Amino acid sequence: MSIGSAPSPVKVALVTGASRGIGRAAAHSLGRRGYAVAIAARTLDAEPGGPDGLHEAAFALSAEGIQVLPVPLDLGDLGSIEQAVDRVLGEWGRVDALVNNAIAVFPASVQRVAEADPHDLERVLAVNVAGPVRLIQAVLPGMRERGEGVIVNVLSEVANMDPSGPVEAGGWGFGYAAVKAALQRLSGVLQVEEGPWGLRAYGFMPGSVWTDSVRAAYPTPEAAQAARDLYAFLEPEVPGAAIAWMVDDPAAAEAAGGVLDVREMMERPDIDLSEG
């Protein structure tokens, strides 16, 4: 059952990877804009001392008056994807916006090409590319029927640039970059194919964001603070608000099919990203 639900929400958003970080911030911003939000992730409950799971995130969002439905989702399991969408449709009857934010990291995601196991690399692409595509396929019929809908694919700058060094020297692996590059092309192709139905698709570059996973990469609080001082990390609420703007603001329609960068959005006087 949903938490804080009303019989018939006007708009419904499904956000993946939403138990924490950018996904949770996007769900919060969409809820503040009046959306009922289905938050999807693999982790249901937090481990002791670990980051929040779906249930903790759902109760936190509900405490702010947001209609929320926690939905277990494993992008590597097509049955789980279909069950997740069926659950949202069964509860609320529609999905007006899909935010593909979740990503699963495997060894081949962050290894040199020469060292990446081919079978593991296949799984990287199957989970992180085929998974979001299946989610899109599951929500498209309802969007087409209503003549409107929004799909946001969360990207990364690694899709368009080479690393400064190999992974062991601070670079990134081909597997991770390949996933983000594929999702970037997916956004443009979707707009060409589904734009005539009234749908809008976007790629979104969130920039460097201070999430739990980034924080955990630093061994001490001093190292974490040094990194924050050196790099212009954003809090998750900023890209979260940017995603909500793309989904909900009529002015975003002019950018449909394109890739929006959070840093450029922050400089636009007509976009307010101060409230997550």
C-alpha positions in Angstrom: 0.0 0.0 0.0 1.0 3.5 -0.6 1.8 5.8 2.3 -0.1 9.0 2.6 -2.2 8.1 -0.4 -5.3 9.7 -1.9 -7.7 7.8 -4.1 -6.7 9.2 -7.4 -3.5 11.2 -7.7 -3.5 13.7 -10.6 0.1 13.0 -11.6 2.4 10.0 -10.9 6.1 9.8 -11.2 8.2 6.6 -10.9 11.8 7.2 -9.8 14.4 4.5 -9.8 17.3 4.4 -7.4 15.2 6.6 -5.1 16.0 5.3 -1.6 18.8 7.9 -1.4 20.9 10.4 -3.3 19.7 12.1 -6.5 16.7 9.7 -6.9 15.3 10.5 -3.4 15.9 14.2 -3.9 14.0 14.1 -7.3 11.1 12.2 -5.6 11.0 14.9 -2.9 11.0 17.7 -5.4 8.3 16.1 -7.5 6.2 15.5 -4.4 6.5 19.1 -3.6 5.1 19.9 -7.0 2.1 17.7 -6.3 3.1 14.4 -7.8 2.5 11.1 -6.2 5.8 9.3 -6.3 6.6 5.7 -6.6 10.2 5.2 -5.4 12.0 2.1 -6.6 15.2 0.4 -5.4 16.6 -2.9 -4.5 17.3 -2.2 -0.8 14.1 -2.4 1.2 15.5 -1.6 4.7 18.7 0.0 5.9 21.5 -2.1 7.4 22.8 -0.9 10.8 24.8 2.2 10.2 24.2 2.0 6.5 22.2 4.3 4.1 18.5 4.4 4.0 16.4 1.7 2.2 13.1 2.2 0.5 11.0 2.0 3.6 13.0 4.7 5.5 12.9 6.9 2.4 9.1 6.4 2.0 8.3 7.3 5.6 10.6 10.4 5.4 8.8 11.6 2.2 5.4 10.8 3.7 6.2 12.9 6.8 6.3 15.9 4.5 2.8 15.2 3.1 4.0 13.5 -0.1 2.0 10.6 -1.5 4.6 7.8 -1.8 4.7 4.2 -2.8 7.8 2.1 -2.1 8.4 -0.4 -5.0 11.0 -3.1 -4.9 12.9 -3.1 -8.2 15.9 -5.1 -9.6 16.9 -3.8 -13.0 18.6 -7.1 -13.6 15.3 -9.1 -13.4 12.8 -8.4 -16.1 10.1 -10.0 -14.0 10.9 -7.5 -11.2 10.6 -4.6 -13.6 7.2 -5.7 -14.9 6.0 -6.3 -11.3 7.1 -2.9 -10.2 5.2 -1.1 -13.0 2.2 -3.3 -12.5 2.2 -2.4 -8.8 2.2 1.3 -9.6 -0.5 1.0 -12.2 -2.5 -1.2 -9.8 -2.2 1.4 -7.0 -2.6 4.6 -9.0 -3.6 3.6 -12.5 -0.9 5.7 -14.4 2.7 6.7 -14.7 3.1 10.2 -16.1 6.9 10.5 -15.6 9.7 8.0 -15.4 13.1 9.0 -14.0 15.8 6.4 -14.9 18.3 7.2 -12.2 19.4 3.8 -10.8 22.6 2.2 -11.9 24.1 -1.1 -10.7 27.9 -1.3 -10.6 29.7 -4.5 -11.4 33.5 -5.3 -11.5 33.5 -4.7 -15.3 32.0 -1.3 -14.8 35.2 0.0 -13.3 37.9 -2.1 -14.8 40.4 -1.7 -17.6 39.2 -3.1 -20.9 41.9 -5.7 -20.9 40.8 -7.0 -17.5 37.1 -6.9 -17.8 35.4 -10.3 -17.9 33.2 -10.4 -21.1 30.3 -12.1 -19.3 30.4 -9.5 -16.5 30.5 -6.7 -19.1 27.4 -8.2 -20.8 25.7 -8.0 -17.4 26.7 -4.4 -17.0 24.9 -3.6 -20.2 22.0 -5.9 -19.7 21.1 -4.5 -16.3 21.9 -0.8 -16.9 20.8 -0.4 -20.5 18.2 -3.2 -21.2 16.7 -2.7 -17.8 15.8 1.0 -18.3 14.6 0.2 -21.8 12.2 -2.4 -20.4 10.9 0.1 -17.9 10.3 2.6 -20.7 8.5 0.0 -22.7 6.2 -0.8 -19.7 5.1 2.8 -19.2 4.8 3.9 -22.8 1.4 2.5 -23.6 -0.3 4.6 -20.9 1.6 7.7 -21.9 0.7 7.2 -25.5 -3.0 6.7 -24.6 -3.0 10.0 -22.6 -1.0 11.8 -25.2 1.7 13.0 -22.7 4.5 11.7 -20.6 8.0 12.5 -19.6 11.1 10.3 -19.4 14.4 11.5 -17.9 17.6 9.5 -18.2 20.2 10.5 -15.7 23.6 10.6 -17.4 27.2 11.5 -16.7 29.9 13.5 -18.3 31.9 10.3 -18.8 29.7 9.6 -21.8 31.4 12.4 -23.7 35.0 12.5 -22.4 38.0 10.4 -21.9 39.4 9.8 -18.4 42.6 11.6 -17.4 44.1 8.2 -16.5 43.2 4.5 -16.0 40.8 3.5 -13.3 43.6 2.9 -10.7 44.7 6.5 -11.2 41.4 8.1 -10.7 39.8 7.4 -14.1 36.7 5.4 -15.0 36.0 2.1 -16.7 34.7 1.6 -20.2 31.7 -0.3 -18.7 30.4 2.6 -16.7 31.0 5.1 -19.6 29.3 2.8 -22.1 26.1 2.7 -20.0 25.9 6.4 -19.7 26.7 6.9 -23.4 23.9 4.4 -24.4 21.4 6.2 -22.2 22.3 9.5 -23.7 21.6 8.2 -27.2 18.4 6.6 -25.9 17.0 10.0 -24.9 17.3 11.5 -28.4 16.0 8.4 -30.1 13.0 8.3 -27.8 12.2 11.9 -28.6 12.2 11.2 -32.3 10.1 8.1 -32.0 7.7 9.1 -29.2 7.5 12.9 -29.6 4.6 12.6 -32.1 2.6 10.9 -29.3 3.1 14.0 -27.1 5.9 12.5 -25.0 9.1 14.3 -23.9 12.4 12.6 -23.3 15.5 14.2 -21.7 19.1 13.3 -20.9 20.3 15.0 -17.7 23.9 15.7 -16.5 23.8 16.1 -12.7 27.4 17.1 -12.3 29.5 16.1 -9.3 27.0 15.3 -6.5 27.8 14.6 -2.8 26.0 11.4 -2.3 26.4 8.6 0.2 28.4 6.5 -2.3 30.7 9.4 -3.0 31.2 10.1 0.7 32.0 6.4 1.4 34.8 6.6 -1.2 36.9 8.7 1.2 38.6 6.9 4.1 38.3 9.6 6.8 36.2 12.7 7.5 39.3 14.8 6.8 39.7 13.3 3.4 36.1 13.8 2.6 36.2 17.5 3.6 39.3 18.0 1.6 37.5 16.6 -1.5 34.6 18.9 -0.8 36.9 21.8 -0.6 38.7 20.9 -3.9 35.7 19.9 -6.0 32.5 21.8 -6.5 30.2 19.0 -5.3 26.5 19.7 -5.3 24.0 18.5 -2.7 21.5 16.0 -4.2 18.7 18.5 -3.8 20.0 20.6 -6.6 19.9 17.9 -9.4 16.7 16.6 -7.8 15.0 20.0 -8.3 16.4 20.1 -11.8 14.8 16.8 -12.7 11.4 18.0 -11.2 11.6 21.1 -13.4 12.2 19.0 -16.5 9.2 16.8 -15.7 6.8 19.5 -14.6 7.6 22.9 -15.9 6.0 23.8 -19.3 9.2 25.8 -20.2 11.1 22.5 -20.3 9.3 21.4 -23.5 11.6 23.5 -25.7 14.5 21.3 -24.6 12.8 17.9 -25.2 15.1 15.4 -26.8 18.2 17.2 -25.6 20.7 16.9 -22.8 20.4 19.4 -19.9 23.4 20.2 -17.7 22.6 21.1 -14.1 25.4 23.8 -14.1 23.9 25.5 -17.1 20.4 25.3 -15.5 21.7 26.9 -12.3 22.7 30.0 -14.4 19.3 30.4 -16.0 17.3 33.1 -14.2 14.0 31.4 -15.2 14.9 28.1 -13.4 14.9 28.0 -9.6 16.8 25.1 -8.2 17.1 26.4 -4.7 14.2 24.3 -3.3 14.5 20.6 -3.3 
